[in-house]
Amino acid sequence: MFEIAELGHAICETDYERLLPELRTRLLLSQQKVKRSDFPVIILISGVDSSGKGDVINLLNEWMDSRYMRTIAFSKPSDEEKERPKFWRYWRTLPAKGAIAVYAGSWYSNPISRRVYDKINDGKLMLDLKHICQLEQELIDDGVLIIKCWLHLKKSVQKKRIKKLEKNPDTRWKVTKKDKKHLKFYNKFISVAENVLAETSTKHSPWLIIDGFDIRYSSLTIGQHILSRIEQHLEKRQIKKPSQSEDLVSDKTYYFQQKLLESLDLSLRLDKKKYVLLLSKYQAKLNKLARHAHEKKLSSILVFEGWDAGGKGGAIRRLTHAIDARSYRVIPIAAPTDEERQHHYLWRFWRHFPRAGQVTIYDRSWYGRVLVERVEGFASNNEWQRAYAEIVNFEEALDDHGIILLKFWLHIDQDEQLKRFKEREKISYKKYKITEEDYRNRDKWAEYNVAVNEMVTRTSTQKNPWLMVEGNDKKFARIKIIKAYCEYLEKMLD
């Protein structure tokens, strides 16, 4: 069992004043180095009520340059947050590279509280902790430094501190009914906390357990710990990174021989008359189902991937024609902006998740990491290879929240693509769609073909499979897509 110490550590005022100047100087110097670095720092300050968490956070902001660090406090989830997956509120606050964020309360707060009050059992707690470890590992793999500090108090000390705060008119506001209520659950809280700390203290993100008896001692100790972790991380990041050819896993290791794309029947066609009838039928059906989903607060995320000129835009337009414009949003994904490049590659997608009853449509998506970034060398071998598991976990979070996720791959052959390129060049309002890059990408068709086959194989799960769309005939593809969405909505609304 991972035990929390119960020692009453303290430090005298003289020693505190002697040690503080050097610590502050070194913290400021390390912060300047972080500003110029390629990683962010996340500091989690958690622990027992009245253990001095707020005081420590205030001191850290006083000792360091508060202009370049942000303190983020979480209370009960808002209605907007409740309508998104549980980690949404945290992803959207993650610091950019070179920045420091201090979290007062974090992704640990809710699971601990819910277990203490028996709103979840041990099994659900362990599942929540598994998801937390996955989240932290994804951030760590991306270079993020996570520093986790837990402030502890003995029950007797906590009780005395609460009474002392209540007696003073200037500090009475710090004590809430919730604090008094939590005091009654102290023993269970400590038991749950010990379990949580044991399960989530890892080699790369260990917990620092510190006695909160004396603010001078706890603040100095946490400050020294933060300094040490930052300096170690800076030194580690200075070590030469492996080049593409030096990555730990060979680029050929995961080349799959499946011929998924080649197995699709691209001769499938719909004549115009039947297409018009089916389009009218399924658009009407989708309109009704979409309104019902909106009333039931059932959200959808639709992902459109495929070859250049594969028909994604046309399919999206026919689909959205059947949905109230106030209920959906189309997100076109291009190269990441400067701001987006300063975060984990999934950050920009978390930000666009729909509210309850809404539909978000991604015209290209997070799969760019294992497609264009892989083929064009924008991501290292290790980065795109670990992305498969990260994406599966990411999509599992959507499924756990009850969001419908549909992933469409629109497939055409090279002859059809070239034909569409030439047609676009002849139409004034379509010329903008054709660029030199489109033709350049054709030269890498074989490489993209391998990447697509592997992507589908490794990210098509039972809950979130890929829907492969035969796209040489646009009419056939559009009907297949709208029909599939209708079927998923019917199933979820049944």
N, C-alpha and C positions, 0 to 999 in steps of 0.2 A: 504493500500500500504506500502511495506517495503521501507522506505526512507533512502537514503544515506545522512549522515550529511554533512554540508558544513561549519564546524568550522575550523579556522586557529590555530590549537593546536601547541604549541612549548614548548621547555624546555631549560633552560639556560645551558651553558657549565659547570658551577659549579655543578649543580644538576646531570647532565649527568655523570660527572666524579665521583661523590659521589656514585651513584646508580649502575654504571656498574660493578665494581669488584665483588660485592656479587652476582649479576645476573650471571656473567660469571662462577663463582665458582659453583653455584647451577646447572647451565645448564650442566656443565661438569660432575658433580656428577650424575645428572639424566641420562645423556647419558651413563655413566658406568653401571647404573642399567638396562637401556634398552638393553645394550649388553648382559646381563645375563638373559634377559627375554624371554618369549615365544610369543612375538608379535613384528611387525615392526611399524615404525612411518612414516606417509606420511604427508608432509607439503606442502600445495598449496599456492603459493604466486601469487596472481592475482591482477588486478586493472586497473586503468586508465594509459594511456601512460605517461611516464616521471614522474610518482608518486614515483619513488625511489625503484621500485621492485628489480632491480639489486643490488642497494646499500645494501638493507636489506639482500638479499641472501649472498652477499659477507661478510657482518658483521657476519651473523650466522655461516658461515664457519670459520671466524676468531675467534669467541668466543668459538666455540665448537671444538672438535677434528675432523678435516676434513678427517682423515684416515678412520673414521667409519661412514661417511655420504656421500651421493652422490647427486650432483646437476644435474638435468635432464632438459634440455631445448628442447622445441619442436618448430619447424618452420613449413613450409608447408610440408604436407605429401609427402614422396618420392614415386616413382613409385611402389616400393616394398610394401610400406604401403597402397597405394591406392588399391592394389590387394587383400587386406585382409579386414575383418570387421573392423569398425571404432575404436573399443577398442583394437585391436591387438597391436598397437604401445604402448599402456599404460600397458597392461597386461605383456608384455615381459620385462618391466622395473621395475616392482613392487619389492620393497626391500624384502629381506629375514627376518626371525624373528631375532630380535636383532639389526637390522640396521635402519638407518634413511635416508629417501630420500626427497629432497627438489625439488619441481616441479616448474620451471619457465614456466608458461603456462601449461595447463592441458586439461582434457576432457571438460572443460567449454569454452575454447577459440574458437573453431570452431563454435559451435551453436550460440554464441553471435555475432561473426563476420558475419556469414551468415544471421542472422536476421537483423542486422544493415544495411547490404547492400541489403536487400530484396531478398536474394537468397532462403529463406524459409519464410513461413508465421507463424502466431502465433500458429496454430495447430501443424505444424511440430516441432516448437521450444518446445512446451509442450511435444511432444512425445520424443524428444531428452532428455529433462530434466527427464522424467519418466525413461528412460534407465539409465541415470546417477545416479539417486537415487537408482535404483536397483543394479547397480554396487557397489556403496558405501555401501549399506546395506549388500551385500554379503561379502564385505571385513570386515566390522565392525563385522558381525556375526562370522567371523573367527578370531576375536581378534585384527584386525588392528586398530590402532589409526589414525584417519584422522583429521588434523588440517588445517582449511581453513581461509586464511587471505586475505582481499580485501583492497587495498590502493586506497584512493580517493583523487582527487584534484578538486578544483573549476576551471571552464573554464578559468577565467582570470589568475589564478595562473599557470595553465598548459601552457597557451600561453606565459607568461613571462619566464617560465622555458625553454621552447623550444628555445626562442630567445637567452637567456643567454647561453645555451649550444652551440648554433651555433656560437656565437661570439668568444668563446674560442677555439683556434686551437686544444687544447688537448682533448676537449670533443665534438667537432663538429661531430665526427664519430657516436656519440650516436643518432643523429637525422637523421631519414630516411624520404624518400618521403612518406612512409606509415604513419609515425607519423603526418606529416602535413595534409595528407588526412583525417586521423581519427579526427583531430581537427575540421574539417568542420562538422563532424557528431556527435559532442560532445553530444548535447541534446538527440538525438535518442539513442546514446550509453548508456547514463545514464538511460534512460527510460527502455531499454532492460535489462540492468544490474540489475536495481531494481527488475524487474520481476523475473529474474533468481535467484537472491539471496533470494527472498521471497519464491520461490518454492523449493529451495534446502537447506535451512537452517533448519536442523532437530535437534532433541534433542541430538542425538549422534554425529552429525557432523555439528555444527552451524558455521555460518560465523562470523568472527571478522571483523567489518568494522572500518578502522583506517584512520585518516587524514594523507596524505602524505606530508603535507606542510613543516614539519621539520623532517629531517632524524633522528635526535637524539630522538625526541619524538616517531616517528613511529617504529624505530628499538627497542627501550627499551620496548615499549608497546607490540610489537609482541614477543619479547624475553620473557617477563614476562608471556604472554598468553601461549606460547609454554611450558614454565616451569610448569605452573599451570596444563595444560591439561595432560602432561606426568606424573606428580606426582599423579594426580587424577586417571589416568589409571593404574599406578603401584599399587596403593592402592586397586583399584577395582579387579585387577587380582590376588591379594594376598588372596582374599576371597576364601575359599575352594570351588572348583568346585563340582557340584553334581555328584555322581557316577552314573553308568548305572541305578541302581534301583531308584535313586533319581531324574532322569531327569524329567523335567516339564511335559512331555507327556509320557504316558504309552506306552510300547513297543507293547501293544495289540491294541492300539487305531485305527490304520490304517490297521489292518489285513483284507484283502479283501477275500470274499468268492467266487469270480469269479473263475471258473475252466477253464481258457483260455488254459492252456497247455493240460489239459485232453481232450479238445474238438478237438485237432488236430488228423488227421487220419494218424497214423504212418504206416499203411499198404500200403501206396502209393508206387509204384515201377515203375521202367523203366527197360526193358530188355536191354541187352548190345548193341544189334544192333541198336535199336532206340536211345539209349543214344549217341552212336558214331555219328549218323546222326545229332541229335539235337545239340550236343556239337560243331560239325564243323559249323553248320548253325549259331548258336548264337555267337560263337567266331569270325566268319567272320563279322557278323553284328556289334558286339561290336568294333572290330578293326576300322571299317569305322566310326562309331559314335564317338568313342574316338578321332580319328584324327580331325573330324569335330568340336568337343567340344574344342579341343586344339586350333584350328584356331579361334574359336569364343571367346576364353578366358573364357570358362565356366568351373568352377572348381567343383570337386566332393569330398565329404567325405563319405566313406563307413565304417560303424561300424559293426564289427562281434562279437557277444556275443553268448554264448551257454554253454552247459554242457561240462565238460572235455571229450575229445575224440568225441566231437559232429560233427567234420568234418570241423571246421573253416579253418585250414591250407590247406586242400585239395581244398576247395572251392576257397580260395584266389589264390592258384596257378593256377587253371583253368581259373580264371577270369583275372589275370595279364598276362597270356600267350597270351591274345588277345590285350594287350596294349603295346605300345612302352615303353621300360624300362626307357627311359629318361623322361617319362611323369608321372610316379607314384612313390610313396614311401610307403612302408609298415612299420607301427610303431607297434612293439610288446610291449604290456603293461604288465609289471611285477610289483612287489612291488616297491613303490617309493624309489628313491635314497635319500641319506642324504640331498642333495641340494633341491630336490623336496619336501621333508618333511618340509622344512623351509618356504614353500610358501602355498598359498591357493591351494586346491587339483585340481582346474581347470587350474592352471598356466601352468602345463607341457603339457596340451593339446592345449592351445592357441598357444604355441610356434611352434607347428608342422602344423599349418594351411597351406594349399597349396597356391601357387601363381596362378594367373589367368591361366586357361587352364590345371592346374595340378590336379592329383588325389592323395589323401591321404587315406590310408586304415589302420584302427585301428584294430589290433588283440587284442581284449578286449579294454576297453575304460573308460571314466568317469563314466560309470555305475557301476564300482567297488565300488563306495561309497555306493550305495544302494543294493549291492549284497554281495561280499566277506567282505567288511568292516563292513557291517551291521551284517551279520551272525556270523562272527568271533570276533565281538566286538572291531574292530580297530577304529570304529567311534561310538560316543555316540548316544543315541536315538535322541536327538535334532539335532545332526549333520546330520545324514542320513535322518531324516524326512524333514528337511528344504531343503535338496539337490534336492528333486523332483522339487520344484519351481525354484531353481537355474539352474538346467539342462534345464528346459523348456525355461527359459530366454536365456541361453547360446545358445541353438539350434535356438531360434528365431533370434538371431544376425546373425547366418549363413544364415538363410533363407532371412533375410532383405538384405543381401549382394548379394543374387542371387546364393549362393552355393547350389548345389544338396547335400542333406543329405539322405542317406539310412541306416536304422538300421535293421540288420538281427539278429533274435534269432534262432539258430539252435537247434532244440529239438529232443532228443532221449529218449528212456525209459531206465530203469535201467538194464534190461537184455541185451540190445544192448550195453550199455556202458561197462558192465563187459566183454562181448564177445570181444570188441575192446581192452580192457586192456590186456586180455590174449593173443590176437594176436600180440600186440605190443611187449610183453615180449619175443616172439619167433623170432622176426626179429631184427637182429643185429643193423641196422641203425635206428630202431624205439624205441629201449630200453630206450634211453635217455628221451623219452617223458613221461615215467611212473615213478612216484615218490611215496613215502609213503603218501605224501599229497593228491594225487589223490584218494587213497583208503580211507583216512581219511574223505575226502569231501563226499564220498558216504554215510557215516554214518549220514551226515546232509542233506541228499537229501530232506527230508520233509521241513526243514527250508528254504533251497534254493528255493524250489518249491513255498512256500508262498511269498518269496521275489521277485521272478521272476514275479509271477502273479500281485503283487502290482506294480512293476516297469512298466510293460507293460500298466497296467490300468492308471497309473498316469502320464506317460510321452508319451503316444501315442496321438499326437495331429492331427488335420486335416491336417496341413501342413507337419508334420513330424511323420507319423505313424510307428509303428513297423511292419516289415514284418516277420511273423511267418513262419518258414521253417520246414516242416516235414522231419526229418533227418535220420530216421532209414535206409533208402536206400540212400547211398551217391550220387548215380547217379541222382536220382530224385532231391535231394537237390541242387546239383551243377547247374543243368539246370534251376531250379526255380530262383536261385539267379542271374545267368547271364542274363536270360530272363527279370527279373524285372529291372535290371540296364539298359538294352537296352530300355525298355519301358519308363523309366524315362528320359533317354537322348533324345529319340525321342520327347517326350512331351516338353521338355525344348528347343530343337533346332527347333521345328516346327515354 
